[in-house]
Each structure stands twice: as C-alpha cells, then as structure tokens.
Amino acid sequence: MRDVGSVGLDGVALKRALERSGRRRRMWSFLVVLPPLIFLLVAFVYPMGKVFTRGFYDSTVSEIIPETTALLSSWDVGEGLPSEEVYATLLRELVAAKKERTLGLLGTRLNFELSAALGVVKSTARRGAKMEAPYKESMIGLSERWGSLDIWVALKRVSENVSMKHFLASVDLEYDREGSIVLVPEEERVYVKILLRTLWMSLVVSFFTLLLGFPVAHLMATVKRKHANLLLILVLLPFWTSLLVRTTSWIVLLQRNGVVNDLLVWTGLLSDDQRLSMMFNMEGTLVAMVQILLPFAILPMYSVMRTIPPSYMKAARSLGASYGYAFLRVYVPCTIPGLAAGVLLVFILSTGYYITPALLGGDEGMMISNFIAFHMKKTLNWGFAAALACVVLLGVMVLYWLYDRLVGIEKLKLG
C-alpha cells in the first residue's frame, strides 16, 4: 500500500507535467500564428504607421538645411526679419542643396505653406554662388519675397520636425504669424464640408441598404433551402464582377442619353427635353453605392435571421398577437445583431469609398477619400493626406465607441 508522501510526490509531478504540456501547446499555437502575424506587421501595420506618422512628423527640411533650422528655432517673429547670419546660412545651404539635388524637396515642402515659394528658392540657389555680402540685402534685391515675413514664417514651420499643421488644415484651421490657431479664409474652408458630406452620404447609404436588404434577407431566411441557395447565389453574383465594371455600368444607365432616361421618355413620364441629370452629382453616387454595398448588408442579416426559430412567431401568434405586432416585437429584436453588423460594415466601407465617387460624383459627390488620393498622387503632400486619413479613422472610431456604449459590441454578429 502506497504511503501519503508518495501520493503527494506523484501529484506534484503530475502538476508539473500538465504545466509543461500547457506551455508546449501555447508555444505551438504561437508558432502557428507567427507567420501571419509577421506578414500583418510588415505588410500592413508598419506601412500604415509610417503613413500616419507623416501627418505630424517630417524631418525632410531640417535634414536639408539643418543650420538654418537651428537658427530659426530661436527666431521670434515679433523681432522682424531674421539677422544677417540667418540669411547667409540659408543661402549657403540652398547652394549646397542644389548641388546635392535635394532643393526640389525643400521647395515642394515650402510650397505647401506658401504658394510660388518653390520658384523663389530655386532662383536664389541658382544665383547664390555669385552673391556677395551683405547677403540679406542681396537676397531681398533678388526677390522681394525674402523681405517679407511670410516666407520666413513658412520656412520656420516646415523646418519643425513635429507639427500639427496638417491636422489643423484637415479641419479648416491654421496657424497665424504669432502661432495662434485661427480659421482659414472662408473661401478655403472645404475640408469640414467634405468630411460632413462623407459622413452624411455614409449614413444615407447605410439606411437604404438596410431598408432594401432587410426584406431580401428575411425572404432568404424563410423560404425553402433550395430557393434560399439560389437567392444567395444571386446576392453573391456581383462579387464575381469587377467593382470598376459595376461602377462603369452605372454610367451607361444614368447618363442623360442612358437607359433610365430613355425608358422614362419612352413611357411618356418625361419629355425629351426633361431628361434627368443623374450623373456627376450626389444622387447618382448614392444610387450606385447602395447597389454595390447592398450585399454587405444582406449577408450579416441573413446569417442571423436563419438562426431564429420559427416557433417564436408561432408562439406569439398563439398568444393572440397579430402578425405585424409579433413581427415587430418578437422577430425584429432578434435580428438586431445582424442589422447592426450590416449597418456598421456598410458605413465603414462607405466612408472610405473611392472609385464610385471618382467616376460618378463630380463636384457634388466627391468624398474625403478622393481628396486623400488627390494629395497622395497629384500634390504629393503625403503629410496632409495622412492627416485627413487619421481624421476619418478617428471619426469612425468615435462612432464605433458610441455604438458600443449605446448597443454593445458583444451583440454584433457577422455570421
């Protein structure tokens, strides 16, 4: 018969064996997810972090003209124009930047703050080697811009490695000469309007996809399995066609001589000179976005509706409730997780939509994603584009937080 001490030792050994086995399982689990985790970090997190960092950090100018940057950091705008030393240092570094072929980067960054500054910088660097002291008078004689505080204030701002100017500009704010935050001129206040338009269009698209998708999802969940599978194929069919092709097809349908207008004229609802303008405006963009994003609302709702037992409605009817009352008080509350998932998914996708507004939107239907792409591709102002993207992301996160507080994220179901 085994004594108590040996039983205790066996228990300790068993516990240690179980701990080793648990550690091995956790290690193998970590090794399994390690490759996709590395891919996610390298291909997504690092590039996105690099882009977003551009919104508030840029050391390009300070690396090209480091000595001038150091002098300007202690310069106060209230003192008037910088000293002769600053002029001489800047001129020397501009000439050096021209030889190193980095002058274009400096001029481009400065141009974001002050229009036509690139030409002033290039002409100064080109003639800088021939200038003589006093350099302050020589540079002002070459271009009157060097005698203005505006170009020096702009140069000081772009030389700061960390700055919130891009984020301020994304909400129509800017720094004045004294460094105070003020509204940009009224004719330049466009980005708050575009942000509000993007949020409004996303909400409208989410509402109509819910309105149109709910009956379809309910039909799919209540018909026989073979019919439900056929309907599911029809819902998934648009995914087998390119988004660009689907968007382009709306141009054929909505243009003034398109299918929709021809049909309205043929039926006599409109005369030939009363054709509707459904292209290059907000209405056409909304129609196309609702059609394209409708499957993203239907699928989450269908996945939840098919799990609702039919006995719920039968029980409510047997207790005396009408079909409409039972549907609203019993069936619809059970579908809320799917409804919330569909609306949230469509809303998030809508805020970042690009191709459809670019092709159909015109001036009225442009969204914030089109301006982000414009600054990334055309103006090359990546810092401002990154700031706009961060503002959109922050807005979506705030709405997500509100949804969690009001509804509860634990109730959201995608399938």
C-alpha positions in Angstrom: 0.0 0.0 0.0 1.4 3.4 -1.1 2.1 5.9 1.7 0.8 9.5 1.8 4.2 11.0 0.9 4.5 9.1 -2.4 0.9 10.2 -3.4 1.9 13.8 -2.8 5.0 13.5 -4.9 3.0 11.9 -7.7 0.6 14.8 -7.5 3.4 17.4 -7.8 4.9 15.5 -10.8 1.5 15.4 -12.5 1.0 19.1 -11.9 4.4 19.9 -13.4 3.8 17.6 -16.4 0.5 19.3 -17.0 2.2 22.7 -16.8 4.9 21.6 -19.3 2.2 20.3 -21.6 0.3 23.6 -21.4 3.5 25.5 -22.2 4.2 23.4 -25.2 0.6 23.9 -26.5 0.9 27.6 -26.1 4.3 27.6 -27.8 3.0 25.6 -30.8 -0.1 27.9 -31.0 2.2 30.9 -31.1 4.4 29.4 -33.8 1.3 28.6 -35.9 0.1 32.3 -35.8 3.6 33.8 -36.0 3.9 33.8 -39.9 0.6 35.6 -40.5 1.4 37.9 -37.6 4.7 38.9 -39.1 3.1 39.3 -42.5 0.4 41.6 -40.9 3.1 43.7 -39.2 5.3 44.0 -42.2 2.7 44.4 -44.9 0.0 46.5 -43.0 0.9 47.8 -39.5 4.3 49.2 -40.4 3.3 50.9 -43.7 0.1 52.3 -42.1 2.1 53.6 -39.1 4.7 55.1 -41.4 1.9 56.9 -43.4 0.1 58.1 -40.3 3.3 59.4 -38.8 3.7 61.7 -41.8 0.7 63.6 -40.5 2.6 65.2 -37.7 6.3 64.3 -38.2 8.5 65.3 -41.2 12.3 65.8 -40.9 12.9 66.4 -44.6 13.5 70.2 -44.3 15.5 70.0 -41.1 17.8 67.5 -42.8 18.4 69.6 -45.9 19.0 72.9 -44.1 20.0 71.8 -40.5 21.9 75.0 -39.6 19.1 77.3 -40.7 16.6 75.2 -38.9 18.6 75.6 -35.6 18.8 79.4 -36.1 15.1 79.8 -37.0 14.1 77.8 -33.9 15.3 80.6 -31.7 14.0 83.4 -34.0 10.9 85.3 -32.8 8.5 86.7 -35.5 7.9 89.7 -33.4 11.6 90.7 -33.8 11.1 91.3 -37.5 13.2 89.8 -40.3 15.9 87.4 -39.3 19.5 88.5 -38.9 22.3 88.6 -41.5 23.6 85.3 -40.1 20.4 83.5 -40.9 20.3 84.9 -44.5 24.0 83.9 -45.0 23.4 80.4 -43.6 20.3 79.8 -45.6 22.0 80.9 -48.8 24.9 78.6 -48.3 22.7 75.6 -47.6 20.5 76.4 -50.6 23.5 76.3 -52.8 24.6 73.0 -51.2 21.1 71.5 -51.6 21.2 72.4 -55.3 24.4 70.5 -55.8 23.0 67.5 -53.8 19.7 67.7 -55.8 17.6 68.0 -52.7 16.5 71.5 -53.4 13.3 70.3 -55.1 12.2 68.6 -51.9 12.8 71.7 -49.8 10.9 73.9 -52.3 8.0 71.5 -52.6 7.6 71.4 -48.8 7.8 75.2 -48.6 5.2 75.5 -51.5 2.7 73.6 -49.3 2.8 76.6 -46.9 3.3 79.5 -49.3 2.4 79.5 -52.9 5.1 80.2 -55.5 7.9 79.7 -52.9 9.5 76.9 -55.0 10.4 79.4 -57.7 12.0 81.8 -55.2 14.1 79.1 -53.6 15.3 77.8 -57.0 16.2 81.2 -58.4 18.1 82.0 -55.1 20.1 78.8 -55.2 20.9 79.3 -58.8 22.4 82.7 -58.3 23.6 82.2 -54.7 27.2 81.4 -55.6 27.6 84.8 -57.2 26.0 86.8 -54.4 28.2 88.9 -52.1 27.8 90.2 -48.5 25.7 91.6 -47.1 23.6 88.6 -48.1 20.4 90.0 -46.6 20.3 92.9 -49.0 21.4 90.7 -51.9 18.6 88.2 -51.4 16.0 90.9 -50.9 17.3 92.6 -54.1 16.9 89.3 -55.9 13.4 88.7 -54.7 11.1 90.9 -52.6 9.7 87.7 -51.0 12.9 87.5 -48.9 12.0 90.9 -47.4 8.6 89.6 -46.3 7.9 87.8 -43.0 5.6 85.4 -44.7 8.3 83.3 -46.4 10.3 83.1 -43.2 7.3 82.1 -41.1 6.6 79.4 -43.6 10.2 78.3 -43.7 10.2 78.1 -39.9 7.1 76.0 -39.8 8.2 73.4 -42.4 11.6 73.1 -40.7 9.8 71.8 -37.5 10.0 68.1 -37.3 6.8 67.7 -35.3 3.9 69.9 -36.1 0.1 69.7 -36.0 -0.4 72.0 -39.1 -1.7 69.1 -41.3 -4.3 68.1 -38.7 -5.4 71.7 -38.3 -5.6 72.1 -42.0 -7.8 69.0 -42.3 -10.5 70.7 -40.2 -10.0 74.2 -41.9 -7.7 75.6 -39.2 -4.2 77.1 -39.4 -1.5 78.9 -37.5 -1.2 82.7 -37.9 2.1 84.6 -37.8 2.0 84.7 -34.0 1.4 80.9 -33.8 -2.3 81.2 -32.7 -4.8 78.8 -34.2 -7.4 80.5 -36.4 -9.8 79.6 -39.1 -8.6 79.6 -42.7 -10.2 82.2 -45.1 -13.8 81.4 -45.8 -13.2 80.6 -49.5 -10.7 77.9 -48.4 -12.9 76.1 -45.9 -13.7 72.9 -47.8 -12.5 70.0 -45.7 -15.0 70.2 -42.8 -17.7 70.4 -45.5 -16.3 67.3 -47.3 -16.0 65.4 -44.0 -19.6 66.1 -43.1 -20.7 65.2 -46.6 -18.8 61.9 -46.4 -20.5 61.1 -43.0 -23.9 62.1 -44.3 -23.6 60.0 -47.5 -22.3 57.0 -45.5 -25.4 57.3 -43.2 -27.8 57.6 -46.2 -26.2 54.6 -47.9 -26.4 52.6 -44.7 -30.1 53.5 -44.2 -31.1 52.5 -47.8 -29.1 49.2 -47.7 -30.8 48.3 -44.5 -34.2 49.3 -46.0 -33.7 47.3 -49.2 -31.7 44.5 -47.7 -34.0 43.5 -44.8 -36.8 42.1 -46.9 -34.4 40.2 -49.1 -32.6 38.7 -46.1 -36.0 37.8 -44.5 -37.1 36.1 -47.7 -33.9 34.1 -47.9 -34.2 33.0 -44.3 -37.9 31.9 -44.6 -38.1 30.1 -48.0 -37.1 26.5 -48.7 -33.4 25.7 -48.6 -33.0 25.2 -52.4 -34.7 28.6 -53.0 -32.5 30.2 -50.4 -29.4 28.9 -52.0 -30.5 30.3 -55.4 -31.2 33.7 -53.8 -27.8 33.6 -52.0 -26.0 33.0 -55.4 -27.8 36.0 -56.8 -26.7 38.1 -53.9 -23.1 36.9 -54.2 -23.1 37.3 -58.0 -21.9 40.9 -58.0 -18.8 39.9 -56.2 -17.7 37.9 -59.2 -17.7 41.1 -61.3 -15.0 43.9 -61.0 -16.0 46.9 -58.9 -14.8 49.1 -61.7 -17.0 47.3 -64.3 -20.1 47.6 -62.0 -19.4 51.3 -61.4 -18.9 52.0 -65.1 -22.2 50.2 -66.0 -24.0 52.8 -63.9 -22.6 55.5 -66.3 -24.4 53.7 -69.1 -27.6 53.6 -67.1 -27.7 57.1 -65.6 -26.3 59.4 -68.2 -28.7 61.8 -70.0 -29.0 59.5 -73.0 -28.7 56.4 -70.9 -31.1 53.5 -70.3 -33.0 55.0 -67.4 -33.7 58.3 -69.2 -34.6 56.6 -72.4 -37.1 54.4 -70.6 -38.7 57.3 -68.8 -39.0 59.2 -72.2 -40.4 56.0 -73.9 -43.1 55.5 -71.3 -44.1 59.2 -71.5 -43.2 60.1 -67.9 -40.7 62.6 -69.2 -40.4 64.6 -72.4 -37.2 64.5 -74.3 -36.1 67.9 -73.1 -36.8 67.0 -69.4 -34.3 64.2 -69.1 -33.0 63.8 -65.6 -29.4 64.7 -64.6 -28.3 61.7 -62.6 -24.6 61.8 -63.4 -21.8 63.7 -61.6 -23.9 64.6 -58.6 -24.6 63.2 -55.2 -27.8 61.4 -56.2 -26.1 59.2 -58.8 -23.3 58.4 -56.4 -25.7 57.3 -53.7 -27.7 55.1 -56.1 -24.5 53.3 -57.3 -23.1 53.0 -53.8 -26.3 51.5 -52.4 -26.4 48.9 -55.2 -22.8 48.0 -54.8 -22.8 47.8 -51.0 -26.2 46.1 -50.6 -24.7 42.5 -50.4 -22.6 43.6 -47.4 -25.8 44.4 -45.5 -27.8 41.4 -46.7 -25.3 38.7 -45.7 -25.0 39.6 -42.0 -28.7 40.0 -41.6 -29.4 36.6 -43.4 -26.8 34.8 -41.2 -28.7 35.9 -38.1 -32.2 35.5 -39.4 -31.7 31.9 -40.4 -30.9 31.0 -36.8 -34.2 32.5 -35.4 -36.5 29.5 -34.7 -39.9 29.8 -36.5 -41.6 28.7 -33.2 -41.0 32.3 -31.8 -43.5 33.8 -34.2 -45.9 30.8 -33.8 -45.9 31.2 -30.0 -46.6 34.9 -30.3 -49.5 34.3 -32.7 -50.9 31.6 -30.5 -51.0 34.0 -27.6 -53.2 36.4 -29.6 -50.7 38.8 -31.2 -51.3 39.9 -34.8 -48.7 39.0 -37.4 -47.5 42.6 -37.6 -47.3 43.0 -33.8 -45.5 39.7 -33.4 -43.1 40.6 -36.2 -42.2 44.0 -34.7 -42.0 42.9 -31.0 -40.6 39.3 -31.4 -38.9 38.8 -34.7 -37.2 42.2 -35.3 -35.5 42.4 -31.9 -33.9 39.0 -32.6 -32.4 40.4 -35.8 -30.7 43.4 -34.2 -27.2 41.8 -34.1 -27.4 41.2 -37.8 -28.8 44.6 -38.6 -26.2 46.3 -36.5 -23.4 44.3 -38.2 -24.7 45.1 -41.7 -25.1 48.8 -41.0 -21.8 49.2 -39.3 -20.0 47.3 -42.1 -21.7 49.3 -44.8 -21.0 52.6 -43.0 -17.3 51.9 -42.6 -16.9 50.8 -46.2 -18.8 53.9 -47.4 -16.5 56.4 -45.5 -13.5 55.1 -47.5 -15.2 54.6 -50.9 -13.1 56.0 -53.8 -13.9 54.6 -57.2 -17.6 55.2 -57.3 -17.4 58.9 -56.2 -14.5 59.4 -58.5 -16.4 58.2 -61.6 -19.9 59.3 -60.8 -19.6 62.0 -58.1 -18.4 65.1 -59.9 -18.1 68.1 -57.7 -21.2 67.4 -55.6 -20.5 63.7 -54.9 -16.8 63.9 -54.1 -15.9 62.2 -50.7 -12.9 62.6 -48.4 -11.2 59.5 -50.0 -11.0 61.4 -53.3 -9.1 64.3 -51.7 -6.8 61.9 -49.9 -5.9 60.3 -53.2 -5.5 63.7 -54.8 -2.9 64.8 -52.3 -1.2 61.5 -52.4 -0.9 61.4 -56.3 -1.1 65.0 -57.5 0.2 67.4 -54.9 2.5 64.8 -53.2 1.5 66.3 -49.9 1.6 63.0 -48.1 1.6 64.6 -44.6 -1.7 66.3 -45.3 -3.2 63.1 -46.9 -2.1 61.1 -43.8 -3.7 63.7 -41.5 -7.0 63.5 -43.5 -6.9 59.7 -43.2 -6.3 59.9 -39.5 -9.2 62.3 -39.0 -11.5 59.9 -40.9 -10.2 56.9 -38.9 -10.8 58.9 -35.7 -14.3 59.7 -36.7 -15.1 56.1 -37.4 -13.6 55.0 -34.1 -15.7 57.6 -32.2 -18.9 56.2 -33.9 -17.8 52.7 -33.1 -17.3 53.7 -29.5 -20.8 55.3 -29.4 -22.2 52.1 -30.9 -20.5 50.1 -28.2 -21.9 52.4 -25.5 -25.4 52.5 -26.8 -25.9 49.0 -28.2 -23.0 46.9 -27.1 -20.4 45.4 -29.4 -21.0 42.0 -27.9 -24.4 41.9 -29.7 -22.8 42.4 -33.1 -22.8 39.2 -35.3 -21.4 38.7 -38.7 -22.4 35.1 -39.0 
